[in-house]
Amino acid sequence: MKSTVSISISATPAFCYSPDEKSGAAASIGFNKIKQYNYYKTYMQKYSNTTATLALAKASFRSIMRSPSAVVFTLAFPIIFIVVFGFLGGKGTHIDVGIAPGSDVNNPVTAMLEKTGMIRLVKNKSKADFDKLLEKGNVDAMIDIHKRLNSVAYSVNVVYTSASMDKGNILKSVLNNLFYNKTLKPSVAEIKESTVHGREYKTIDFILPGQLGFSLLSTGVFGTAFVFLSLRQTLVIKRFFATPVKRSSIVIGEGVARIGFALLGALFIITLGHIFFGFTLVHGVLTVVNMLILATLGIIVFMGFGFIISGIAKNESMVPPISNIVTLPQFLLSGTFFSIDAFPGWLQPISRALPLTYLNDAMRKVAFEGLNLWDVKFQIMILVIWGIAIYAVAVKVFRWE
């Protein structure tokens, strides 16, 4: 009686082979395995990580657009600051000067003060009211003008307040300049004056690049940290590992989406500032392109902070405090609202060590001074050094699972 061997291949019914037919069955099994290998090899050749990267970028971009926090940090906050400072800075510096009760108002001094456009005269208030306003700094000075007896000259008495010494010093300069005017006082020396015509440096020219840097910093740090921590905790990344998708495709796809979103936000902020507040773009479209290139470099560097935070944070509740430790010092000390030259001497070296300082500085030089990217190569070099250092740390602390 012949012995039989039962072999099951895939989903087909079992067949019985005699000992003489074993070699044929083995050959058939080997042939099927070769076919499966060739099919898998062909499939893998058709599979494209570039396509996977673009698909991940598209999905991530849609997710970012639907995220309220991303829209708020990237667009809403910077736009609010730009609008507020744009309106505040449009009128320049004003000095409120009170006219003392009983003062002669029909005199050339008052008339010329009004013509300066900087002095705002406050009238029709009592002496007691002016005293209170001076104590609080609500009025920068009080002026009392009387015509001298038996003379064509006027006596001018000015009361300043220590609550507004800066504007008081400006008023002193204005009055000294007026008293040298030939219509008020004969000159003992001839003064020749000339004006060099330059580009007006408006408040928006300083504020907008700083807010743009703040937008990029927030998008890079908070967005990246939250996304990769969430992907790791929900095991999405672990599921990716069961597919042919490479780890680099995941990182690049997310990076492309975040860079694209940040550049759209930057373009919107620049356009808004230019149209409504006269933000200076010396070379027009070329200046915008250079600013977007700087923005791309900035967001790439700031995303490195996000990778580090997502690696060291144990849960989502740890992301905001760690992110604020990274963003707040840069937000306050990197010249976002005012020049770092206004800081105390001991604080300026710290400010000049922060990456956002150099991004803001490069943005302002490109936009207002009309410099090209080669002219701001020092700022770019510092950002590149920061990027290398940050990603070197990110590689050590970033975790996939």
C-alpha positions as CSV (number, residue, x, y, z in Angstrom):
1,M,0.0,0.0,0.0
2,K,1.4,3.4,-1.0
3,S,2.0,6.0,1.7
4,T,0.8,9.5,1.0
5,V,1.9,13.0,1.9
6,S,-0.6,15.9,2.3
7,I,0.7,19.4,1.3
8,S,-1.5,22.5,1.5
9,I,-0.6,25.4,-0.8
10,S,-2.2,28.8,-0.1
11,A,-6.0,28.5,-0.2
12,T,-6.2,25.5,-2.6
13,P,-7.4,22.1,-1.4
14,A,-4.9,19.6,-0.2
15,F,-3.4,17.2,-2.8
16,C,-1.9,13.8,-2.2
17,Y,1.4,12.9,-3.7
18,S,3.2,9.5,-3.9
19,P,6.8,9.3,-2.8
20,D,7.8,9.4,-6.4
21,E,5.9,12.6,-6.8
22,K,7.4,14.4,-3.8
23,S,10.1,16.1,-5.8
24,G,7.5,17.5,-8.2
25,A,5.5,18.9,-5.3
26,A,8.6,20.5,-3.8
27,A,9.4,22.0,-7.1
28,S,5.9,23.4,-7.4
29,I,6.2,25.0,-3.9
30,G,9.5,26.5,-4.7
31,F,8.1,27.9,-7.9
32,N,5.2,29.5,-6.0
33,K,7.6,31.1,-3.6
34,I,9.6,32.5,-6.4
35,K,6.5,34.0,-7.9
36,Q,5.5,35.6,-4.6
37,Y,9.0,37.0,-4.2
38,N,9.0,38.4,-7.7
39,Y,5.6,39.9,-7.2
40,Y,6.8,41.6,-3.9
41,K,9.9,42.8,-5.6
42,T,7.9,44.3,-8.5
43,Y,5.5,45.9,-6.0
44,M,8.4,47.5,-4.0
45,Q,9.9,48.8,-7.2
46,K,6.6,50.4,-8.1
47,Y,6.3,51.9,-4.6
48,S,7.7,55.4,-4.4
49,N,8.7,57.1,-1.1
50,T,8.4,60.4,-2.9
51,T,4.7,59.8,-3.5
52,A,4.4,58.7,0.1
53,T,6.1,61.8,1.4
54,L,3.8,64.1,-0.7
55,A,0.8,62.2,0.5
56,L,1.9,62.6,4.1
57,A,2.6,66.3,3.5
58,K,-0.9,66.8,2.0
59,A,-2.6,65.1,4.9
60,S,-0.6,67.0,7.4
61,F,-1.3,70.3,5.7
62,R,-5.0,69.6,5.8
63,S,-4.7,68.8,9.5
64,I,-2.9,72.0,10.2
65,M,-5.5,74.1,8.4
66,R,-8.2,72.6,10.5
67,S,-6.3,73.3,13.8
68,P,-7.5,76.4,15.6
69,S,-4.4,76.7,17.6
70,A,-2.2,76.7,14.5
71,V,-4.2,79.4,12.9
72,V,-4.2,81.5,16.1
73,F,-0.4,81.3,16.7
74,T,0.6,81.7,13.1
75,L,-1.9,84.4,11.9
76,A,-4.2,85.8,14.6
77,F,-1.7,86.9,17.3
78,P,0.8,88.5,14.8
79,I,-2.0,90.2,12.9
80,I,-3.4,91.7,16.2
81,F,0.0,93.1,17.2
82,I,0.6,94.4,13.7
83,V,-2.8,96.2,13.6
84,V,-2.3,97.7,17.1
85,F,1.2,98.9,16.6
86,G,0.4,100.0,13.0
87,F,-2.2,102.4,14.2
88,L,-0.2,103.5,17.2
89,G,2.9,104.2,15.2
90,G,1.3,106.0,12.3
91,K,1.1,109.4,14.0
92,G,4.6,109.6,15.5
93,T,5.5,111.3,18.8
94,H,3.3,113.9,20.3
95,I,3.9,116.3,23.2
96,D,1.0,117.6,25.2
97,V,1.7,121.2,26.4
98,G,-0.8,123.0,28.6
99,I,-1.4,126.7,28.1
100,A,-1.5,128.3,31.6
101,P,-4.7,130.3,32.5
102,G,-4.3,134.0,31.7
103,S,-1.5,133.3,29.2
104,D,-1.3,135.4,26.1
105,V,-2.5,133.1,23.3
106,N,-2.1,135.7,20.5
107,N,1.7,135.4,20.2
108,P,4.1,134.1,17.6
109,V,5.5,131.4,20.0
110,T,2.2,129.6,20.4
111,A,1.5,129.9,16.7
112,M,4.8,128.3,15.7
113,L,4.5,125.6,18.3
114,E,1.2,124.6,16.7
115,K,2.8,124.5,13.2
116,T,5.4,121.9,14.3
117,G,2.8,119.1,14.2
118,M,4.4,117.5,17.2
119,I,3.0,119.8,19.9
120,R,-0.6,119.4,21.0
121,L,-1.8,122.4,23.0
122,V,-4.1,121.8,25.9
123,K,-6.3,124.9,26.8
124,N,-9.2,125.9,29.0
125,K,-8.1,124.2,32.2
126,S,-7.5,125.7,35.6
127,K,-4.1,125.9,37.3
128,A,-5.1,123.1,39.8
129,D,-6.1,120.9,36.9
130,F,-2.8,121.4,35.2
131,D,-0.9,120.7,38.4
132,K,-2.7,117.3,38.7
133,L,-2.1,116.5,35.0
134,L,1.6,117.4,35.4
135,E,2.0,115.1,38.5
136,K,0.5,112.2,36.6
137,G,2.4,112.8,33.4
138,N,-0.8,113.3,31.4
139,V,0.5,116.7,30.3
140,D,4.2,116.9,29.4
141,A,4.7,120.6,30.2
142,M,2.9,123.8,30.9
143,I,3.8,127.1,29.2
144,D,2.9,130.6,30.3
145,I,3.6,133.4,27.8
146,H,3.3,137.1,28.6
147,K,4.4,140.2,26.7
148,R,7.0,142.3,28.5
149,L,6.1,145.8,29.6
150,N,7.3,148.5,27.3
151,S,8.8,145.9,25.0
152,V,8.0,143.9,21.8
153,A,9.5,140.8,23.4
154,Y,7.7,138.0,25.2
155,S,8.5,136.3,28.4
156,V,8.1,132.5,28.2
157,N,7.9,130.4,31.4
158,V,7.9,126.6,31.0
159,V,7.1,124.1,33.7
160,Y,8.2,120.6,33.1
161,T,7.3,117.4,34.9
162,S,9.6,114.6,36.1
163,A,6.9,112.1,35.1
164,S,7.7,112.8,31.4
165,M,11.3,113.9,31.2
166,D,11.9,112.3,27.8
167,K,9.2,114.4,26.1
168,G,10.3,117.4,28.2
169,N,13.7,117.2,26.7
170,I,12.2,117.1,23.3
171,L,10.2,120.2,24.0
172,K,13.3,122.0,25.2
173,S,15.0,121.3,21.8
174,V,11.9,122.5,20.0
175,L,11.7,125.8,22.0
176,N,15.5,126.4,21.5
177,N,15.1,125.9,17.8
178,L,12.1,128.3,17.7
179,F,14.0,131.0,19.6
180,Y,16.8,131.0,17.0
181,N,14.2,131.7,14.3
182,K,14.7,135.2,12.9
183,T,11.0,136.0,13.3
184,L,11.3,135.6,17.1
185,K,14.8,136.7,17.9
186,P,17.6,138.5,16.0
187,S,20.5,136.2,15.3
188,V,24.0,136.9,16.5
189,A,25.3,134.2,14.1
190,E,24.0,132.9,10.8
191,I,22.8,129.4,10.9
192,K,22.6,127.5,7.6
193,E,20.5,124.3,7.7
194,S,19.9,121.5,5.2
195,T,18.0,118.3,5.2
196,V,19.1,115.0,3.9
197,H,16.1,113.2,2.4
198,G,15.9,109.6,3.3
199,R,13.4,106.7,3.6
200,E,11.0,107.2,6.4
201,Y,11.4,104.5,9.1
202,K,7.9,103.8,10.3
203,T,6.9,101.8,13.4
204,I,5.5,99.0,11.2
205,D,8.9,98.6,9.6
206,F,10.3,97.4,12.9
207,I,7.2,95.6,14.3
208,L,6.2,93.5,11.3
209,P,9.5,91.5,10.9
210,G,9.5,90.8,14.7
211,Q,5.9,89.5,14.5
212,L,6.7,87.5,11.5
213,G,9.6,85.9,13.4
214,F,7.3,85.3,16.4
215,S,4.8,83.5,14.1
216,L,7.5,81.2,12.7
217,L,8.8,80.5,16.1
218,S,5.4,79.5,17.5
219,T,4.6,77.4,14.4
220,G,7.9,75.5,14.5
221,V,8.0,74.8,18.2
222,F,4.5,74.3,19.3
223,G,3.2,72.7,16.1
224,T,6.0,70.2,15.7
225,A,6.1,69.2,19.4
226,F,2.4,68.5,19.7
227,V,2.1,66.7,16.4
228,F,5.0,64.2,16.9
229,L,4.1,63.5,20.5
230,S,0.5,62.8,19.5
231,L,1.6,60.5,16.7
232,R,3.8,58.6,19.0
233,Q,1.2,58.3,21.8
234,T,-1.6,57.2,19.5
235,L,0.7,54.6,17.9
236,V,0.3,56.1,14.4
237,I,4.1,56.1,13.9
238,K,4.2,52.5,15.0
239,R,1.6,51.6,12.4
240,F,3.7,53.4,9.8
241,F,6.5,51.0,10.5
242,A,4.3,48.1,9.2
243,T,4.3,49.8,5.8
244,P,7.1,50.5,3.4
245,V,7.1,54.2,4.4
246,K,10.6,55.3,5.5
247,R,11.1,57.3,8.7
248,S,12.6,60.1,6.7
249,S,9.4,60.3,4.6
250,I,7.4,60.9,7.8
251,V,9.7,63.7,9.0
252,I,10.0,65.4,5.6
253,G,6.3,65.1,4.9
254,E,5.4,66.8,8.2
255,G,8.2,69.4,7.6
256,V,7.0,70.3,4.1
257,A,3.4,70.8,5.4
258,R,4.5,73.0,8.2
259,I,6.9,75.0,6.1
260,G,4.1,75.5,3.5
261,F,1.6,76.7,6.1
262,A,4.2,79.0,7.7
263,L,5.1,80.6,4.3
264,L,1.4,81.2,3.5
265,G,1.0,82.9,6.8
266,A,4.2,85.0,6.2
267,L,3.0,86.0,2.8
268,F,-0.3,87.1,4.2
269,I,1.3,89.1,7.0
270,I,3.7,90.9,4.7
271,T,0.9,91.7,2.2
272,L,-1.4,93.0,5.0
273,G,1.3,95.2,6.4
274,H,2.3,96.6,3.0
275,I,-1.2,97.4,1.8
276,F,-2.8,98.8,5.0
277,F,0.2,100.2,7.0
278,G,2.8,101.0,4.3
279,F,5.3,98.3,5.3
280,T,8.5,99.1,3.3
281,L,9.5,96.6,0.6
282,V,12.4,98.3,-1.1
283,H,12.6,96.0,-4.1
284,G,9.0,94.9,-4.2
285,V,8.5,91.3,-5.1
286,L,12.2,90.5,-4.9
287,T,12.2,91.7,-1.3
288,V,9.2,89.4,-0.5
289,V,11.0,86.4,-2.1
290,N,14.1,87.1,0.0
291,M,12.0,87.4,3.1
292,L,10.3,84.1,2.4
293,I,13.6,82.3,1.9
294,L,14.7,83.6,5.3
295,A,11.4,82.5,6.7
296,T,12.0,79.0,5.4
297,L,15.4,78.9,7.1
298,G,13.9,80.1,10.3
299,I,11.0,77.6,10.4
300,I,13.4,74.8,9.7
301,V,15.6,75.8,12.7
302,F,12.6,76.3,15.0
303,M,11.2,72.9,14.1
304,G,14.3,71.5,15.6
305,F,13.2,72.8,19.0
306,G,9.9,71.1,18.4
307,F,11.6,67.7,17.8
308,I,13.6,68.0,21.0
309,I,10.5,68.9,23.0
310,S,8.5,66.0,21.6
311,G,11.3,63.7,22.5
312,I,11.7,64.8,26.1
313,A,8.0,65.4,26.9
314,K,6.3,62.4,28.6
315,N,2.8,63.6,27.8
316,E,0.9,66.5,26.2
317,S,0.6,68.4,29.4
318,M,4.4,68.8,29.5
319,V,4.6,70.4,26.0
320,P,3.3,73.9,26.8
321,P,5.6,74.7,29.8
322,I,8.7,73.3,28.0
323,S,7.8,75.2,24.8
324,N,7.3,78.4,26.7
325,I,10.7,78.1,28.2
326,V,12.1,78.0,24.6
327,T,9.8,80.7,23.0
328,L,9.2,83.3,25.7
329,P,12.8,84.4,26.2
330,Q,13.2,84.8,22.5
331,F,9.8,86.5,22.1
332,L,10.8,89.1,24.8
333,L,14.6,89.5,24.2
334,S,15.1,89.1,20.5
335,G,13.9,92.6,19.4
336,T,10.3,91.6,18.6
337,F,8.8,94.9,20.0
338,F,11.8,97.1,20.5
339,S,15.5,97.3,19.7
340,I,17.8,95.1,21.9
341,D,20.0,98.3,22.2
342,A,17.4,99.5,24.8
343,F,18.3,96.6,27.1
344,P,20.8,96.9,29.9
345,G,24.4,96.1,28.9
346,W,24.5,92.8,30.8
347,L,21.3,91.6,29.0
348,Q,22.4,92.4,25.5
349,P,24.8,89.5,25.1
350,I,22.0,87.1,26.0
351,S,19.8,88.7,23.4
352,R,22.4,88.5,20.7
353,A,22.9,84.8,21.3
354,L,19.3,83.9,20.5
355,P,18.4,82.6,16.9
356,L,15.3,84.8,16.6
357,T,17.4,87.9,17.1
358,Y,19.3,87.1,13.9
359,L,16.2,86.2,11.9
360,N,14.5,89.5,12.9
361,D,17.6,91.5,12.1
362,A,18.0,89.8,8.7
363,M,14.3,90.4,7.9
364,R,14.6,94.1,8.7
365,K,17.7,94.7,6.7
366,V,16.2,92.9,3.7
367,A,12.9,94.7,3.9
368,F,13.8,98.3,4.8
369,E,17.5,98.6,3.7
370,G,17.0,96.6,0.5
371,L,19.9,94.2,1.2
372,N,20.1,90.9,-0.6
373,L,20.7,87.5,1.1
374,W,24.5,87.7,0.6
375,D,24.5,91.0,2.5
376,V,23.0,89.2,5.5
377,K,25.2,86.2,5.3
378,F,26.4,86.7,8.9
379,Q,22.8,86.4,10.2
380,I,22.2,83.4,8.0
381,M,25.4,81.7,9.2
382,I,24.4,82.1,12.8
383,L,21.0,80.5,12.0
384,V,22.7,77.6,10.2
385,I,25.0,77.0,13.2
386,W,21.9,77.0,15.5
387,G,20.2,74.6,13.2
388,I,23.1,72.2,13.2
389,A,23.4,72.3,17.0
390,I,19.7,71.8,17.5
391,Y,19.3,68.9,15.1
392,A,22.3,67.2,16.6
393,V,20.5,67.3,20.0
394,A,17.2,66.3,18.4
395,V,18.7,63.2,16.9
396,K,19.8,62.1,20.4
397,V,16.6,62.7,22.2
398,F,13.9,62.2,19.6
399,R,12.0,58.9,20.1
400,W,9.8,57.1,17.5
401,E,8.0,54.9,20.0
